[in-house]
Amino acid sequence: MKTSRDGYHRNGNACIKLFLRETPGKTCATFTIYLSNYMKQNQLTINNIILLNCLIVMILFLPVLSFHRVLMKNILLTAIIFFGTFSLDFVKRAQKVLIVFGAVTIFLNWLDHFFPSHVLDLVFSFSFFFYNLFIVVFLVRHIAKSEKVNVTSIINSINGYLFIGILGAVLLAMTEILQKLIYHLDTGTINFAGGTAQGFHDFLYFSFITLTTLGYGDVTPVSPLAKSLSIVIAVTGQLYLTILVALLVGKYISSSIERS
């Protein structure tokens, strides 16, 4: 990056002069923002807002749908995968891997929709889990590396927490599928108030009341694997909140001290 005589940093891209003012005894720094980076940051913020809306619709409105619930679930999962791929400014190599991995996951999702089977459901669940686990890890990494607290970092924090709840639901659903495939049992690994799970929304419900350590008692894990996963979900939720709150508060205090 080169500095011209007028004090502006230039790198062949258009730049925007924010302000240049002088005070007695001190010259304030000249701030420049490259237009391409500015537009990219705006687009990332928009993608994260859309991703947040998709997650909220999945969690709050999917359980109350009485028709086309499976179709709406698959549409929402597709949207979550797509906008999750473009939620962060990944390096080019990681972005390419995510695009390919996401495309395969979306294909498996709709293949399972039109040709339902336990095997396809299990393969898609594995693919969806590891894909979104990768997204969550990079969300937390991005928040940890950010220098200050802004709207994007707060939205990323919320998205990460909601992602953990959805990943927990996927893991719990996988326990049911594995029991049917391996042991040929339909008794269910989780005891719901109305019997067995009626759909993915039931696993979402159990995952989030476990993640928030709410625990109404109307749903209880039965199999050893389901019990272990319940512990993992509960501990992960508490650790996430503790670490993220500490990071955000620390960065906010640090930026406040620098401004003052």
N, C-alpha and C positions, 0 to 999 in steps of 0.2 A: 504494500500500500504506500503511495507517494503523497507527500504534502506539498501543495502548490504555494506560491508566494502569498496568496491572500489568506492562507491558514486553513484551507479546506482539505480534507482527505478525499482523494479521488482514486477510483479504480476502474475507470472506463464506464461506470454506470451512472445513471442520473441520480442526483442527491438533492435533498431538501434542506434548506437552511432554516433551522428553527428560530434561533435568535442569536444576536451578538450585541451585548451591551457592556458598558464599562462603568465601574464604580470607582470612587476616589481611592487610590492606592491599590486597587485590585482589578484585574481584568477577568471577567467571567469567561469560562471556557466556551468555545464555539462548538455547538452540537450539530452533527449531521446524521441523517438517516438515509441509507440507500433505499430507493423506491422499491426495488425488488424484494428486499428483506421486509419492508413495511407491509407490502401486499401479502407476502407469505405468512407473516405473523397474524394478520387479519383473517386469512383463510383458515389457519390452524385453529384460531379461536372459534370461528363459525363451525368448523367440523366438530370441535369438542362440544359445542352447544347442541348441535344436532344429535351427536352421540348420547349426550345426557338425556335429551328428550326421548330417544329410542329406549334407553334403559329404564326410564321412569314409566313409559307406556307398558313395557314388558312386565314390570314389577307390579304396577298398580291396576292396570286395566285388563291385562290378559286373564286374570282369574275370574273377572266378572262377565266375560264374554260367554254367551250361551250358544253362539253359532259360529261356524268356521274358525274355531279356536286353534286348531292345528295349523290351518293356513296362515292365520295371523301370526302365530308363533314363528313359523318359518320365514315369513316376510320380515319380522322384527330381527330375527337372528341374522338374516342376510344383511340388513341395514347396519346392525351392530358390527359385523365383520368388516363391512366396507368402510364405514367411517372410523372404525378403530385403526384400520390400516393407514389412514391419513390424519390421525389425531396428533401426531408428533412429527418433528422435523428429523426423521431418521436419516442416517447416512445412506448413500445410494445402494450399497450392497444389501444392507438390512431391509431397505424398502423393497427391493426386487424379490428378496426371499419372502417377505410378508405378502406381497401381491400374489405370488405363486401359491403360497401356503393358504392364503385366504380364498383364492379362486377354487382350489381343491376342496376346501371345507364347505364352500357354498354349493359346489357341485354335489358333494356327498349329502348335504342337507336336502336338496331337492330330489336327488335320486331316492333317498329314503322316504320322501313325501309321496312320490308316485309309485314306488315299489317297496312298500313297508316290509321290513323284516328285522328281527332282533339283531342279526349280524351287522346289517347296514347301520342300524341305530347305534350299536356299540362303536363301530368304526368312526362314525360321525362324531359321537360324543368324545372319543379320544382326541380326534383332530381339533374339535372346537375347544376343548379344555386346554390343550397345549398351546394352541394359537393365542387364545386370550390370556393365558398365563404369561406368555411372552410380552403381550401388550401391557399387562399390569406391572410387570417388572420394569419396563421402560418408563411407564408413567411415574412410578416411585423414584426411579433414577433421575428423571427429568426434574421432578419437584426438589429432590435433594441437591441437584446441581444449579438450580435457578438462584440468582443473586438476590432477588426481591420477591415479595408476595404481590401478585397481580391477579386479574380476573382469570386468566388462563390457568395459572397454577392452582387456584381454588377449584375451578371446574375439573381439572385433572384429578385433584384429591377426591372429589365426590365421585367421579367416574370410576376411579380405582376401587373405592369402597363398594360401590354397586356391582362392579365386575366380580369382586370376591364372593358376594352373595350368589350371583348367577353361576359362578364356577362351582360353588358348593352344591347348588342344585343339580348341576350336571354330574358331579361325582356321586351324589346320592341316587340319581336316576340310573347311573351305571351299575350300582350295586344290585338294583332290582333286575336289570338285564342279565348280569352275570349269573345271578341265582337261577334265572329261568333257563339260561343256556347250559350251565354246568350241572346244576342239580335237578333241573326240570321241575322246580317247585313254583307254585303260584301263590304261596302264602305271604310273600312280601318281606322285605328286610326292615321295613318301617311300619309301625302300627298307627294308622290314622283313625280318627274318631269314627269315620264312616266306613271303615274297612280298609281296603287297599287304596293306593293312589289312583286317582281318576285321570291324571294327566301331569304334564310338566309343571303346571301352576301349583300343584300340591307340594312338589319338591322345592319350588321357589319359596313357598310359605314356610316350610320347615327350615330351610336354609337360613332365611333372614331372621326368624325368631331365635334361631341358634346363634347366628352371627352377632345379634344385638344382646344376647344372653337374656332375652325376654322370657321364653319358655312358658307358654300357657299350660302345658301338660296334656293338651289334646292330641299331641303327636309324640310318639316315643320310638326310638330306635330299638330293633329287636335283635338283629344279627350282630356278631362281634365286629364285623367290618363297618357296619353303619354306626355303631357306638363309637368306634375309633374316629371315623370321619366327623362325627358330631363334635368330638373334643377338638379336633384339628380346626374346624370351622370357628368354634367359639374362641379358641386361643388366638387364631389368626386375626379375627375381628378386633380383639382387645389390643393386640400388638400393633396393628395397623393404626388404630386411632391414637394410641399413645405416642408412637414414633412420628406420625404425620403432624399431630398437633404440636409436638415439641419442635419439629422442623419449621413449621409455618410461624409459630410464635417467635422462635429465635430469629428467623429472617426478618420478620416485621419489626422487632425491637432493634435489630442491627441497622436496618434501613432508616428507622426513625432517628437513631443516634447520629447517623451520617448526615441526615438532612438538617438536624439541629446544630 
